[in-house]
Amino acid sequence: MKLKSLKPKYPTAEDVIEEIQRRQKAGLSLRSNEIQRSSRRDSTLYHTARRYFGQWYRAVEKAGFSHHEVSPCWNTYPTQQSVLAEIRRRHGAGLPLNYSAISLGVSRDTALVEKGCKVFGSWKKAIEAAGLDYDSIRKSRRKYRTAKKLRNEIIRRRKAGLPLNAKALFQGKNNRDASLYRSGIDFFGSWKKALKATGIRYKDVVVRDGGKRKYPTPEAVIAEIQRRQRAGLSIRSTALDDGPHPDVGLYKNARRYFGLWRRAVKRAGFSYWKKMYPRR
């Protein structure tokens, strides 16, 4: 049984350039990370551009735009002095300046940290260039200043039935705590070791947070691949990650049982090839 393929969305390099120019005229973002996380069409544009030009910024430049011009950080903070001025302003206003808070916190400013890292080489160097002590800022803003406080919070979350897996801590709707995860790595070297220090097995956390495993056997994986194909859903690995009908668990379990995603697809009775496009 073979999959039906569609024509590529952007069959030539010229089609990629035209789409980039159309997005720019429409006022849409050309930032690589935003394109990858948006719709399936946009992520297809990104991957196709890399196939033709090697890197996304090269495709942008071929379309007649400067890569720096389309990046928000270069528009918001065009000079080194503007970066330093904003760092000093945040410090004077009592806003957090540690990397986690400025990247993921409520008062985050990803454009500032991105430009600071690009111009000065790292966020620490940007802070020091502004005349501030990075170590004191990092320690004063640390939510969990000691390993004991970190372990107590892990135990509290465990007793309260709150998730402790990395995805929930970073992307959870109501109980996310990225600082807990990052502090665990700082104190113990890895999140797995941080859980072990509190007497919790990492495997137990993953299974408990996700409930009963959705695909407990290889047969369950094969059955789901066949169901997706019958329903006209894409079974490309990229579509399972960021497509309109994602299923990361299916992809991970397929790799656990079969080693590679294409082997699971083959076991399900379909032929697989790298340039396979989803059925509508």
Backbone as numpy.savetxt, mean C-alpha at the origin, in Angstrom:
# Nx Ny Nz CAx CAy CAz Cx Cy Cz
-10.28 -26.09 -21.10 -11.12 -24.91 -21.10 -10.25 -23.67 -21.10
-10.38 -22.81 -22.09 -9.54 -21.63 -22.21 -10.33 -20.38 -21.88
-9.61 -19.43 -21.35 -10.22 -18.15 -21.01 -10.37 -17.30 -22.26
-11.44 -16.54 -22.31 -11.62 -15.60 -23.40 -10.84 -14.34 -23.09
-10.07 -13.87 -24.04 -9.25 -12.68 -23.82 -9.85 -11.49 -24.55
-9.56 -10.34 -24.02 -9.98 -9.10 -24.62 -8.77 -8.38 -25.19
-9.02 -7.43 -26.07 -7.92 -6.65 -26.59 -7.35 -5.79 -25.47
-6.06 -5.56 -25.47 -5.47 -4.71 -24.43 -6.10 -3.33 -24.42
-6.21 -2.76 -23.21 -6.81 -1.43 -23.08 -5.96 -0.39 -23.78
-4.65 -0.55 -23.68 -3.72 0.38 -24.32 -2.74 -0.45 -25.16
-3.12 -0.77 -26.39 -2.32 -1.70 -27.19 -0.97 -1.17 -27.64
-0.81 0.17 -27.68 0.45 0.74 -28.14 0.95 1.78 -27.15
2.22 2.15 -27.31 2.79 3.19 -26.45 2.12 4.53 -26.69
1.70 4.76 -27.92 1.01 6.02 -28.24 -0.32 6.12 -27.49
-1.00 5.00 -27.32 -2.26 5.01 -26.58 -2.02 5.38 -25.11
-0.92 4.92 -24.57 -0.58 5.26 -23.19 -0.34 6.76 -23.06
0.43 7.31 -24.00 0.73 8.75 -23.97 -0.54 9.58 -24.10
-1.43 9.17 -25.00 -2.68 9.90 -25.18 -3.54 9.88 -23.92
-3.56 8.76 -23.22 -4.35 8.66 -21.99 -3.75 9.53 -20.89
-2.44 9.57 -20.81 -1.78 10.44 -19.83 -2.11 11.90 -20.11
-2.06 12.29 -21.37 -2.39 13.67 -21.74 -3.86 13.97 -21.46
-4.73 13.01 -21.68 -6.16 13.21 -21.40 -6.39 13.41 -19.91
-5.71 12.62 -19.09 -5.86 12.74 -17.64 -5.37 14.11 -17.16
-4.27 14.58 -17.73 -3.74 15.88 -17.32 -4.71 17.00 -17.68
-5.31 16.94 -18.88 -6.27 17.96 -19.29 -7.53 17.93 -18.43
-7.89 16.71 -17.98 -9.10 16.57 -17.16 -8.85 16.91 -15.69
-7.61 17.25 -15.37 -7.29 17.59 -13.99 -7.14 16.40 -13.07
-6.95 15.21 -13.64 -6.78 14.01 -12.83 -5.33 13.83 -12.41
-5.12 13.15 -11.31 -3.77 12.97 -10.78 -2.95 12.05 -11.67
-1.68 12.39 -11.80 -0.73 11.54 -12.52 0.31 10.97 -11.56
0.00 11.03 -10.29 0.91 10.50 -9.29 0.84 8.98 -9.31
1.98 8.34 -9.33 2.03 6.89 -9.55 1.28 6.11 -8.48
1.46 6.47 -7.18 0.81 5.68 -6.13 -0.70 5.84 -6.15
-1.21 7.01 -6.55 -2.66 7.21 -6.62 -3.25 6.44 -7.80
-2.53 6.37 -8.90 -3.02 5.64 -10.07 -3.08 4.15 -9.78
-2.09 3.63 -9.06 -2.07 2.21 -8.75 -3.20 1.81 -7.81
-3.62 2.71 -6.93 -4.63 2.38 -5.93 -6.04 2.72 -6.39
-6.19 3.33 -7.56 -7.52 3.72 -8.02 -8.17 2.60 -8.79
-8.94 2.94 -9.82 -9.73 1.94 -10.54 -8.85 0.98 -11.32
-9.47 -0.09 -11.79 -8.74 -1.10 -12.56 -8.18 -0.50 -13.84
-8.93 0.41 -14.46 -8.47 1.03 -15.68 -7.19 1.83 -15.43
-7.16 2.56 -14.32 -5.99 3.37 -14.01 -4.78 2.51 -13.70
-4.98 1.44 -12.93 -3.85 0.57 -12.61 -3.34 -0.13 -13.87
-4.23 -0.42 -14.81 -3.81 -1.00 -16.08 -2.95 -0.02 -16.86
-3.31 1.26 -16.81 -2.51 2.29 -17.46 -1.10 2.33 -16.88
-1.01 2.25 -15.57 0.30 2.31 -14.90 1.18 1.12 -15.32
0.63 -0.08 -15.25 1.43 -1.27 -15.56 1.78 -1.33 -17.04
0.87 -0.88 -17.91 1.16 -0.87 -19.34 2.25 0.15 -19.66
2.19 1.30 -18.99 3.21 2.33 -19.19 4.59 1.81 -18.79
4.64 1.07 -17.70 5.93 0.51 -17.26 6.42 -0.55 -18.25
5.49 -1.26 -18.86 5.91 -2.28 -19.83 6.53 -1.63 -21.07
5.99 -0.49 -21.49 6.50 0.18 -22.69 7.72 1.06 -22.41
7.73 1.75 -21.24 8.75 2.77 -20.99 9.70 2.43 -19.84
9.44 1.34 -19.14 10.31 0.93 -18.05 9.92 1.52 -16.71
9.65 2.83 -16.66 9.25 3.51 -15.44 8.09 4.45 -15.74
7.25 4.70 -14.73 6.08 5.56 -14.92 6.49 6.99 -15.25
7.53 7.50 -14.58 7.91 8.90 -14.81 8.42 9.11 -16.24
8.98 8.07 -16.83 9.42 8.20 -18.22 8.24 8.33 -19.16
7.16 7.62 -18.88 5.95 7.75 -19.70 5.36 9.15 -19.56
5.38 9.68 -18.33 4.88 11.04 -18.10 5.70 12.05 -18.89
7.01 11.88 -18.88 7.88 12.80 -19.62 7.68 12.66 -21.12
7.44 11.44 -21.62 7.17 11.25 -23.04 5.88 11.94 -23.46
4.94 12.07 -22.50 3.67 12.75 -22.79 3.82 14.26 -22.77
5.00 14.76 -22.45 5.25 16.19 -22.50 5.18 16.90 -21.17
5.17 16.15 -20.06 5.06 16.76 -18.74 6.30 16.44 -17.91
6.62 17.35 -17.02 7.71 17.10 -16.08 7.18 16.26 -14.93
7.94 15.24 -14.55 7.51 14.38 -13.46 7.35 15.18 -12.17
8.19 16.18 -11.98 8.11 17.00 -10.78 6.85 17.86 -10.78
6.42 18.30 -11.95 5.25 19.17 -12.03 3.97 18.46 -11.66
3.87 17.18 -11.95 2.62 16.45 -11.69 2.58 15.86 -10.29
3.69 15.96 -9.55 3.71 15.44 -8.18 3.28 16.53 -7.21
2.26 16.28 -6.38 1.75 17.30 -5.46 2.81 17.88 -4.54
3.79 17.07 -4.15 4.78 17.57 -3.19 5.62 18.69 -3.80
5.85 18.63 -5.11 6.67 19.67 -5.73 5.85 20.93 -5.95
4.53 20.81 -6.08 3.69 21.99 -6.20 3.45 22.64 -4.85
3.24 21.84 -3.81 2.95 22.37 -2.49 4.18 22.97 -1.83
5.31 22.27 -1.98 6.57 22.74 -1.39 7.63 22.78 -2.49
7.67 23.86 -3.25 8.55 23.90 -4.43 10.04 24.05 -4.10
10.39 24.54 -2.90 11.78 24.78 -2.56 12.14 24.14 -1.22
13.44 24.07 -0.94 13.90 23.56 0.33 13.42 24.45 1.48
13.45 25.76 1.25 13.05 26.70 2.29 11.57 26.54 2.65
10.74 26.20 1.67 9.32 26.01 1.96 9.10 24.77 2.83
9.93 23.74 2.61 9.85 22.54 3.44 10.27 22.86 4.87
11.39 23.56 5.01 11.89 23.90 6.34 10.93 24.83 7.08
10.33 25.76 6.34 9.39 26.70 6.97 8.18 25.97 7.51
7.68 24.97 6.77 6.51 24.22 7.21 6.84 23.33 8.40
8.04 22.76 8.41 8.46 21.94 9.56 8.52 22.80 10.82
9.10 23.99 10.69 9.19 24.89 11.85 7.81 25.37 12.29
6.93 25.61 11.32 5.58 26.06 11.66 4.83 24.98 12.43
4.95 23.73 11.98 4.29 22.62 12.67 4.86 22.45 14.08
6.15 22.61 14.20 6.77 22.47 15.51 6.29 23.56 16.47
6.21 24.78 15.95 5.73 25.88 16.77 4.27 25.75 17.16
3.48 25.09 16.28 2.05 24.90 16.55 1.78 23.68 17.42
2.85 22.95 17.77 2.68 21.77 18.61 2.17 20.55 17.86
2.27 20.55 16.55 1.83 19.41 15.75 2.93 18.35 15.70
2.56 17.07 15.62 3.58 16.01 15.60 4.42 16.05 14.35
5.68 15.72 14.51 6.61 15.72 13.38 7.30 14.38 13.19
6.96 13.37 14.00 7.57 12.06 13.78 6.99 11.44 12.52
7.75 10.54 11.94 7.42 10.01 10.60 6.04 9.35 10.56
5.72 8.56 11.57 4.44 7.84 11.57 3.26 8.81 11.60
3.35 9.82 12.45 2.23 10.77 12.59 2.05 11.60 11.34
3.16 12.03 10.73 3.05 12.91 9.58 2.69 12.13 8.32
2.87 10.81 8.37 2.51 9.97 7.22 1.11 9.37 7.36
0.70 9.03 8.60 -0.55 8.30 8.81 -1.48 8.96 9.81
-1.02 9.96 10.55 -1.81 10.55 11.61 -2.95 11.42 11.11
-3.71 11.96 12.08 -4.85 12.82 11.74 -4.38 14.09 11.04
-3.26 14.66 11.51 -2.73 15.89 10.92 -1.60 15.57 9.94
-1.75 14.49 9.20 -0.69 14.06 8.29 -0.51 15.02 7.12
0.68 15.00 6.55 1.01 15.81 5.39 1.99 15.00 4.56
1.46 14.13 3.73 2.30 13.23 2.95 3.15 13.98 1.94
2.64 15.12 1.42 3.42 15.90 0.47 4.67 16.46 1.13
4.53 16.88 2.39 5.68 17.44 3.11 6.75 16.38 3.35
6.35 15.22 3.83 7.34 14.19 4.12 7.95 13.63 2.84
7.17 13.59 1.77 7.70 13.09 0.49 8.75 14.05 -0.06
8.44 15.35 -0.04 9.40 16.32 -0.55 10.61 16.41 0.36
10.40 16.34 1.67 11.52 16.39 2.60 12.50 15.25 2.38
11.97 14.05 2.17 12.84 12.88 1.93 13.58 13.00 0.60
12.90 13.53 -0.41 13.55 13.64 -1.72 14.65 14.70 -1.73
14.39 15.81 -1.06 15.34 16.93 -1.09 16.53 16.69 -0.16
16.25 16.16 1.05 17.30 16.04 2.05 17.84 14.62 2.20
17.20 13.66 1.57 17.68 12.28 1.63 16.92 11.41 2.60
16.40 11.99 3.66 15.59 11.26 4.64 14.81 12.27 5.46
13.77 11.80 6.14 12.97 12.70 6.97 13.78 13.18 8.18
14.64 12.34 8.70 15.49 12.73 9.82 16.39 13.90 9.43
16.98 13.84 8.25 17.85 14.92 7.80 17.07 16.20 7.55
15.82 16.07 7.11 14.99 17.26 6.90 14.69 17.94 8.24
14.40 17.14 9.26 14.14 17.68 10.59 15.38 18.39 11.13
16.53 17.77 10.98 17.77 18.35 11.48 18.14 19.62 10.72
17.82 19.65 9.41 18.10 20.85 8.62 17.26 22.04 9.08
16.12 21.73 9.69 15.26 22.79 10.22 15.71 23.25 11.59
16.81 22.68 12.10 17.34 23.07 13.39 16.71 22.38 14.57
16.07 21.24 14.35 15.39 20.52 15.42 16.10 19.20 15.70
15.94 18.70 16.92 16.55 17.43 17.31 15.57 16.30 17.00
15.95 15.45 16.06 15.04 14.41 15.60 14.75 13.38 16.69
15.76 13.00 17.46 15.57 11.99 18.50 14.58 12.45 19.57
14.69 13.71 19.96 13.77 14.21 20.98 12.35 14.30 20.44
12.20 14.67 19.17 10.87 14.72 18.56 10.28 13.33 18.47
11.08 12.37 18.05 10.58 11.01 17.89 10.18 10.40 19.23
10.98 10.62 20.26 10.68 10.06 21.56 9.52 10.76 22.24
9.46 12.10 22.11 8.39 12.85 22.77 7.04 12.55 22.17
7.01 12.20 20.89 5.76 11.95 20.22 5.40 10.46 20.18
6.30 9.62 20.68 6.03 8.19 20.66 4.86 7.86 21.57
3.89 7.16 21.05 2.70 6.83 21.81 3.02 5.80 22.88
3.89 4.86 22.56 4.30 3.82 23.50 5.80 3.96 23.74
6.13 4.66 24.85 7.53 5.03 25.08 8.38 3.89 25.62
7.74 2.89 26.18 8.50 1.75 26.73 7.92 0.44 26.21
8.73 -0.60 26.29 8.28 -1.92 25.85 7.14 -2.43 26.75
7.17 -2.03 28.02 6.12 -2.45 28.94 4.76 -1.89 28.54
4.72 -0.60 28.18 3.47 0.02 27.74 2.97 -0.63 26.46
3.91 -0.99 25.61 3.54 -1.65 24.36 2.89 -3.00 24.64
3.50 -3.79 25.52 2.95 -5.11 25.84 1.58 -4.98 26.51
1.44 -3.99 27.38 0.15 -3.79 28.05 -0.96 -3.48 27.05
-0.63 -2.69 26.03 -1.64 -2.34 25.02 -2.00 -3.56 24.17
-1.01 -4.37 23.84 -1.29 -5.59 23.07 -2.21 -6.51 23.86
-1.92 -6.68 25.15 -2.75 -7.53 26.01 -4.16 -6.96 26.14
-4.25 -5.63 26.25 -5.57 -5.00 26.37 -6.41 -5.24 25.12
-5.79 -5.07 23.98 -6.51 -5.30 22.73 -6.93 -6.76 22.59
-6.07 -7.64 23.01 -6.38 -9.07 22.93 -7.58 -9.42 23.79
-7.60 -8.91 25.04 -8.72 -9.19 25.94 -10.02 -8.55 25.46
-9.88 -7.40 24.80 -11.08 -6.71 24.29 -11.57 -7.29 22.97
-10.83 -8.26 22.43 -11.24 -8.88 21.18 -10.97 -8.02 19.96
-10.05 -7.06 20.09 -9.69 -6.19 18.97 -8.63 -6.85 18.10
-8.63 -6.59 16.81 -7.67 -7.24 15.91 -6.24 -6.80 16.18
-5.32 -7.70 15.93 -3.91 -7.42 16.14 -3.07 -7.70 14.90
-3.71 -8.01 13.79 -2.94 -8.22 12.57 -2.57 -6.88 11.95
-1.53 -6.87 11.14 -0.98 -5.63 10.61 -2.01 -4.85 9.78
-2.78 -5.55 8.97 -3.74 -4.87 8.11 -4.78 -4.11 8.92
-5.27 -4.72 10.00 -6.28 -4.06 10.83 -5.68 -2.87 11.57
-4.42 -2.99 12.00 -3.79 -1.90 12.73 -3.54 -0.69 11.84
-3.31 -0.93 10.56 -3.05 0.18 9.64 -4.31 0.67 8.94
-5.24 -0.23 8.62 -6.38 0.14 7.77 -7.74 -0.07 8.44
-7.76 -0.48 9.70 -9.03 -0.69 10.37 -9.87 0.58 10.44
-11.17 0.42 10.44 -12.07 1.58 10.42 -12.15 2.27 11.78
-12.28 1.49 12.85 -12.53 2.08 14.16 -11.42 1.87 15.18
-10.60 0.87 14.99 -9.61 0.52 16.01 -8.20 0.39 15.46
-7.87 1.16 14.45 -6.53 1.08 13.90 -5.53 1.79 14.82
-4.30 1.32 14.82 -3.26 1.89 15.66 -1.91 1.57 15.03
-1.54 2.37 14.04 -0.28 2.14 13.33 0.92 2.33 14.25
0.77 3.22 15.25 1.88 3.45 16.18 2.21 2.20 16.98
1.20 1.41 17.30 1.42 0.17 18.04 2.29 -0.79 17.23
1.95 -0.92 15.97 2.70 -1.83 15.09 4.14 -1.35 14.91
4.32 -0.06 14.62 5.66 0.47 14.39 6.52 0.41 15.66
5.89 0.70 16.80 6.63 0.63 18.06 7.04 -0.80 18.38
6.19 -1.76 18.02 6.53 -3.16 18.22 7.77 -3.55 17.44
7.89 -3.03 16.22 9.08 -3.31 15.41 10.30 -2.62 16.00
10.12 -1.39 16.50 11.25 -0.65 17.08 11.81 -1.36 18.31
10.92 -1.86 19.16 11.36 -2.46 20.43 11.84 -3.90 20.27
11.18 -4.68 19.39 11.45 -6.11 19.33 12.02 -6.59 17.99
12.08 -5.73 17.01 12.65 -6.13 15.73 11.63 -6.54 14.69
10.48 -7.03 15.10 9.40 -7.40 14.19 8.10 -7.48 14.99
6.98 -7.40 14.29 5.69 -7.48 14.96 5.44 -8.88 15.51
5.95 -9.87 14.83 5.81 -11.26 15.28 6.51 -11.46 16.63
7.70 -10.87 16.76 8.43 -10.98 18.02 7.77 -10.18 19.13
7.14 -9.06 18.76 6.43 -8.25 19.76 5.26 -9.04 20.34
4.54 -9.76 19.49 3.42 -10.58 19.96 3.94 -11.74 20.82
5.05 -12.31 20.40 5.63 -13.43 21.14 6.05 -13.00 22.54
6.51 -11.74 22.67 6.94 -11.23 23.97 5.78 -11.12 24.96
4.55 -11.07 24.44 3.36 -11.02 25.30 2.71 -12.38 25.44
3.35 -13.41 24.89 2.81 -14.76 24.99 1.76 -15.08 23.95
1.74 -14.34 22.85 0.74 -14.54 21.80 1.43 -15.07 20.55
0.91 -16.12 19.98 1.46 -16.65 18.74 0.91 -15.88 17.56
1.76 -15.52 16.64 1.35 -14.73 15.48 0.30 -15.47 14.65
0.47 -16.77 14.50 -0.49 -17.54 13.70 -1.88 -17.50 14.32
-1.93 -17.54 15.64 -3.23 -17.47 16.32 -3.91 -16.12 16.09
-3.11 -15.08 16.05 -3.66 -13.74 15.83 -4.24 -13.63 14.44
-3.53 -14.13 13.45 -3.99 -14.04 12.06 -5.27 -14.83 11.88
-5.31 -16.06 12.38 -6.51 -16.89 12.22 -7.68 -16.31 12.98
-7.42 -15.82 14.21 -8.50 -15.29 15.02 -9.07 -14.01 14.44
-8.16 -13.11 13.97 -8.62 -11.86 13.42 -9.42 -12.06 12.14
-9.06 -13.05 11.38 -9.76 -13.27 10.13 -10.89 -14.27 10.26
-11.07 -14.82 11.48 -12.11 -15.82 11.65 -11.69 -17.13 11.01
-12.63 -17.96 10.64 -12.33 -19.23 9.99 -11.75 -18.97 8.62
-10.72 -19.72 8.29 -10.07 -19.51 7.01 -11.07 -19.69 5.87
-11.09 -18.72 4.95 -12.08 -18.73 3.88 -11.83 -19.86 2.90
-10.56 -20.16 2.66 -10.21 -21.23 1.72 -9.31 -22.23 2.46
-9.91 -23.15 3.21 -9.12 -24.05 4.07 -8.40 -25.16 3.32
-8.79 -25.42 2.08 -8.18 -26.52 1.33 -7.86 -26.08 -0.10
-6.98 -26.82 -0.79 -6.70 -26.52 -2.20 -7.95 -26.62 -3.06
-8.84 -27.55 -2.72 -10.07 -27.71 -3.48 -10.95 -26.46 -3.38
-10.94 -25.83 -2.20 -11.73 -24.60 -2.03 -11.19 -23.48 -2.90
-9.88 -23.41 -3.04 -9.27 -22.40 -3.90 -9.65 -22.63 -5.36
-9.55 -23.89 -5.79 -9.89 -24.21 -7.18 -11.36 -23.91 -7.47
-12.23 -24.25 -6.53 -13.66 -24.01 -6.72 -13.95 -22.51 -6.85
-13.23 -21.67 -6.08 -13.47 -20.23 -6.14 -12.95 -19.64 -7.44
-11.82 -20.14 -7.92 -11.31 -19.68 -9.22 -12.30 -20.00 -10.33
-12.85 -21.21 -10.29 -13.83 -21.61 -11.30 -15.11 -20.78 -11.17
-15.51 -20.46 -9.93 -16.71 -19.64 -9.73 -16.51 -18.23 -10.28
-15.34 -17.64 -10.04 -15.05 -16.30 -10.55 -15.07 -16.28 -12.07
-14.54 -17.34 -12.68 -14.53 -17.39 -14.14 -15.94 -17.50 -14.69
-16.77 -18.33 -14.07 -18.16 -18.46 -14.53 -18.93 -17.15 -14.37
-18.58 -16.39 -13.31 -19.27 -15.12 -13.06 -18.72 -13.98 -13.91
-17.70 -14.26 -14.71 -17.13 -13.22 -15.55 -16.20 -12.28 -14.82
-15.71 -12.68 -13.64 -14.78 -11.85 -12.87 -13.35 -12.16 -13.26
-12.52 -11.17 -13.17 -11.12 -11.34 -13.54 -10.41 -12.27 -12.56
-9.53 -13.10 -13.10 -8.70 -13.95 -12.25 -7.23 -13.62 -12.43
-6.96 -12.38 -12.87 -5.59 -11.90 -12.90 -5.15 -11.62 -11.46
-3.89 -11.84 -11.18 -3.39 -11.62 -9.83 -3.52 -10.16 -9.41
-3.28 -9.23 -10.36 -3.40 -7.81 -10.02 -4.84 -7.43 -9.72
-5.79 -8.06 -10.40 -7.20 -7.75 -10.15 -7.64 -8.24 -8.78
-7.05 -9.34 -8.32 -7.38 -9.85 -6.99 -6.87 -8.91 -5.90
-5.87 -8.12 -6.23 -5.29 -7.20 -5.25 -5.99 -5.86 -5.23
-6.17 -5.23 -6.41 -6.73 -3.88 -6.42 -7.84 -3.69 -7.46
-8.44 -4.78 -7.92 -9.52 -4.68 -8.88 -10.86 -4.34 -8.23
-11.93 -4.24 -9.02 -13.25 -3.92 -8.47 -13.83 -5.04 -7.62
-13.33 -6.28 -7.80 -13.79 -7.42 -6.99 -12.56 -8.13 -6.41
-11.87 -7.48 -5.47 -10.63 -8.05 -4.95 -10.87 -9.24 -4.03
-9.86 -10.08 -3.94 -9.89 -11.21 -3.02 -8.45 -11.61 -2.73
-7.81 -10.85 -1.84 -6.41 -11.10 -1.53 -6.23 -12.46 -0.87
-7.23 -12.87 -0.08 -7.15 -14.17 0.59 -7.07 -15.32 -0.40
-7.78 -15.21 -1.50 -7.74 -16.25 -2.52 -6.35 -16.37 -3.12
-5.76 -15.22 -3.43 -4.42 -15.22 -4.01 -3.38 -15.80 -3.05
-3.43 -15.37 -1.78 -2.44 -15.83 -0.81 -2.57 -17.32 -0.54
-3.81 -17.81 -0.42 -4.00 -19.23 -0.16 -3.63 -20.08 -1.37
-3.86 -19.53 -2.58 -3.47 -20.25 -3.78 -1.95 -20.43 -3.81
-1.24 -19.38 -3.44 0.22 -19.48 -3.41 0.69 -20.40 -2.29
-0.06 -20.43 -1.21 0.32 -21.32 -0.10 0.20 -22.78 -0.51
-0.87 -23.10 -1.25 -1.11 -24.49 -1.62 -0.35 -24.93 -2.88
-0.23 -23.98 -3.85 0.32 -24.38 -5.15 1.66 -23.73 -5.49
2.12 -22.82 -4.66 3.40 -22.18 -4.91 3.31 -20.94 -5.75
2.58 -21.01 -6.86 2.40 -19.88 -7.76 0.92 -19.74 -8.13
0.50 -18.53 -8.40 -0.90 -18.29 -8.78 -1.24 -18.97 -10.10
-0.32 -18.94 -11.06 -0.63 -19.53 -12.36 -0.82 -21.05 -12.26
-0.14 -21.68 -11.28 -0.33 -23.11 -11.10 -1.74 -23.41 -10.58
-2.24 -22.54 -9.70 -3.60 -22.72 -9.20 -4.61 -22.55 -10.32
-4.38 -21.55 -11.18 -5.27 -21.33 -12.32 -5.26 -22.54 -13.25
-4.09 -23.10 -13.47 -3.97 -24.28 -14.33 -4.68 -25.48 -13.73
-4.56 -25.65 -12.40 -5.24 -26.76 -11.73 -6.76 -26.60 -11.78
-7.20 -25.35 -11.91 -8.64 -25.10 -12.01 -9.18 -25.39 -13.40
-8.28 -25.72 -14.35 -8.73 -26.12 -15.68 -8.61 -25.05 -16.73
-7.88 -23.96 -16.41 -7.75 -22.87 -17.37 -6.29 -22.72 -17.80
-6.10 -22.23 -19.01 -4.75 -21.91 -19.46 -4.42 -20.50 -19.01
-3.21 -20.29 -18.62 -2.80 -18.99 -18.07 -1.65 -18.42 -18.88
-1.67 -17.11 -19.13 -0.55 -16.46 -19.76 -0.42 -15.04 -19.17
0.77 -14.51 -19.24 1.07 -13.27 -18.52 0.23 -12.10 -18.98
-0.14 -12.07 -20.27 -0.89 -10.94 -20.78 -2.38 -11.24 -20.82
-2.84 -12.09 -19.93 -4.25 -12.46 -19.89 -5.07 -11.27 -19.42
-6.18 -11.02 -20.07 -7.07 -9.93 -19.69 -8.40 -10.50 -19.22
-9.05 -9.84 -18.27 -10.27 -10.39 -17.69 -11.46 -10.40 -18.64
-12.34 -11.36 -18.38 -13.60 -11.39 -19.11 -14.52 -10.33 -18.58
-15.34 -9.74 -19.43 -16.35 -8.79 -18.98 -17.57 -9.55 -18.53
